[in-house]
Amino acid sequence: LCAGAGTERLWPGVAMRRVVHLRVTFESPGEPLPTWADRSGRYGEQTYGVADGPGRFALGLAELDAQPAAEPGADVVPGGVDLGAIRDRIHAYARAAFPRFGAPVDEVVRLLTVLSGPDEDAFVLHTEPGLTVVAGHNLFKLAPLLGEEIADASTPVA
């Protein structure tokens, strides 16, 4: 179950929180860069990066608590959210870590729906007769582990 802001409507048994997230895309000269996460703090932030098309690379903060919170149960990004401080932090990181990047060319503002708690990669596997639910954010990163756990949870005991 990976339904974003609709998760709680499909499975009311899980408590989720909403975070407004900004991702900024920059011009990226040279060879394409890999998707990665920087949790070192070397350049002042904890970030992630992802290729966003030829000659483009997107950066976002990986700190959930640094992002503005949305109202519980929100389905869309609320209007009037101030992302100026987040934007400044991403731009400063890009200048420090990637001095060859060009100007910002795009932004994506989205609503992240994550399990309550500090770990953005937390997930829950819930089983009961006739129902198995896996819920969480970024589940694709956990595919091998989830595959094993879902298989174990779904295998009838003889």
C-alpha positions as CSV (number, residue, x, y, z in Angstrom):
1,L,0.0,0.0,0.0
2,C,1.8,3.0,-1.2
3,A,-0.9,5.6,-1.8
4,G,0.7,8.7,-0.5
5,A,-1.8,11.1,1.1
6,G,-4.5,8.5,0.5
7,T,-2.9,5.7,2.6
8,E,-4.9,6.5,5.7
9,R,-8.2,6.4,3.8
10,L,-7.4,2.9,2.4
11,W,-6.0,1.6,5.7
12,P,-7.1,3.7,8.7
13,G,-4.9,1.6,11.1
14,V,-1.8,3.5,10.2
15,A,-0.8,6.9,11.5
16,M,1.0,9.0,8.9
17,R,2.4,12.5,9.0
18,R,2.6,15.1,6.2
19,V,5.7,17.0,5.2
20,V,5.9,19.7,2.5
21,H,9.1,18.9,0.5
22,L,11.0,21.0,-2.0
23,R,13.3,19.5,-4.6
24,V,15.4,21.8,-6.8
25,T,16.8,20.9,-10.2
26,F,20.1,22.4,-11.4
27,E,21.9,22.5,-14.7
28,S,24.5,19.7,-14.5
29,P,27.4,19.8,-17.0
30,G,29.4,16.7,-17.8
31,E,28.7,13.1,-17.2
32,P,25.4,12.1,-15.6
33,L,25.6,11.7,-11.8
34,P,24.2,8.7,-9.9
35,T,21.3,8.8,-7.5
36,W,22.8,9.1,-4.0
37,A,22.3,10.2,-0.4
38,D,24.7,12.4,1.5
39,R,24.3,12.1,5.3
40,S,27.8,13.2,6.1
41,G,27.1,16.9,6.8
42,R,30.4,17.7,5.0
43,Y,28.7,20.5,3.0
44,G,26.4,21.6,5.8
45,E,23.3,19.5,5.0
46,Q,21.9,16.0,4.7
47,T,20.7,15.7,1.2
48,Y,19.8,13.3,-1.6
49,G,20.4,13.7,-5.3
50,V,18.8,12.3,-8.4
51,A,19.3,12.6,-12.2
52,D,16.4,14.7,-13.6
53,G,17.0,14.3,-17.3
54,P,20.0,15.0,-19.5
55,G,22.1,17.8,-18.1
56,R,19.9,18.1,-15.0
57,F,20.4,17.0,-11.4
58,A,17.9,17.5,-8.6
59,L,18.7,18.0,-4.9
60,G,16.6,17.9,-1.8
61,L,17.0,18.0,1.9
62,A,16.8,14.5,3.5
63,E,15.9,15.9,7.0
64,L,12.2,15.4,7.4
65,D,12.0,17.6,10.5
66,A,13.6,20.5,8.5
67,Q,10.6,20.5,6.1
68,P,7.4,22.5,6.9
69,A,4.7,20.3,8.4
70,A,1.3,20.1,6.7
71,E,-1.9,19.6,8.5
72,P,-2.7,16.0,9.6
73,G,-4.7,14.3,6.9
74,A,-3.8,17.0,4.2
75,D,-4.3,15.7,0.7
76,V,-2.4,18.6,-1.1
77,V,0.4,21.0,-0.4
78,P,-1.2,23.9,1.6
79,G,-1.1,27.3,0.0
80,G,1.2,30.0,1.3
81,V,3.9,27.6,2.6
82,D,7.2,29.5,2.9
83,L,10.0,27.4,1.5
84,G,12.5,30.2,1.3
85,A,14.8,28.9,4.0
86,I,14.7,25.4,2.6
87,R,15.5,26.7,-0.9
88,D,18.4,28.8,0.4
89,R,19.9,25.7,2.2
90,I,19.6,23.6,-1.0
91,H,21.2,26.3,-3.1
92,A,24.1,26.7,-0.6
93,Y,24.6,22.9,-0.6
94,A,24.7,22.9,-4.4
95,R,27.3,25.7,-4.5
96,A,29.5,24.0,-1.9
97,A,29.2,20.3,-3.1
98,F,28.8,20.9,-6.8
99,P,30.5,24.1,-7.8
100,R,30.2,23.3,-11.6
101,F,26.4,23.1,-11.4
102,G,24.6,25.8,-13.3
103,A,21.6,27.8,-12.3
104,P,18.5,26.2,-10.8
105,V,16.1,25.4,-13.7
106,D,13.1,23.8,-11.9
107,E,11.5,23.1,-8.6
108,V,9.1,20.4,-7.4
109,V,7.0,21.0,-4.3
110,R,5.2,17.9,-3.1
111,L,3.5,16.5,-0.1
112,L,5.4,13.5,1.5
113,T,3.4,11.1,3.5
114,V,5.6,9.2,6.0
115,L,5.1,7.0,9.0
116,S,5.3,8.9,12.3
117,G,8.8,9.1,13.6
118,P,12.2,10.4,12.5
119,D,13.0,7.6,10.0
120,E,11.8,8.4,6.4
121,D,12.5,4.8,5.4
122,A,10.4,3.2,8.2
123,F,7.7,0.8,7.0
124,V,5.0,-1.3,8.6
125,L,4.1,-4.8,7.7
126,H,0.6,-5.7,9.1
127,T,-1.1,-9.0,8.6
128,E,-4.4,-10.3,9.7
129,P,-6.7,-13.0,8.2
130,G,-7.5,-11.9,4.6
131,L,-5.3,-8.8,4.7
132,T,-1.6,-8.0,4.4
133,V,-0.6,-4.3,4.3
134,V,2.9,-2.9,3.7
135,A,2.9,0.9,4.1
136,G,5.7,3.5,4.2
137,H,7.6,6.1,2.2
138,N,10.3,5.2,-0.3
139,L,9.4,1.5,-0.3
140,F,11.3,1.0,-3.6
141,K,14.6,1.4,-1.7
142,L,13.6,-1.6,0.5
143,A,12.4,-4.0,-2.2
144,P,14.7,-7.0,-1.4
145,L,14.0,-6.8,2.3
146,L,10.3,-6.2,1.8
147,G,10.0,-9.1,-0.7
148,E,11.4,-11.5,1.8
149,E,9.2,-10.2,4.7
150,I,6.0,-10.2,2.5
151,A,6.8,-13.7,1.3
152,D,7.3,-14.9,4.9
153,A,4.1,-13.1,6.0
154,S,2.1,-14.5,3.1
155,T,3.2,-18.1,3.3
156,P,0.6,-20.3,5.1
157,V,1.9,-22.3,8.0
158,A,1.2,-26.0,7.4
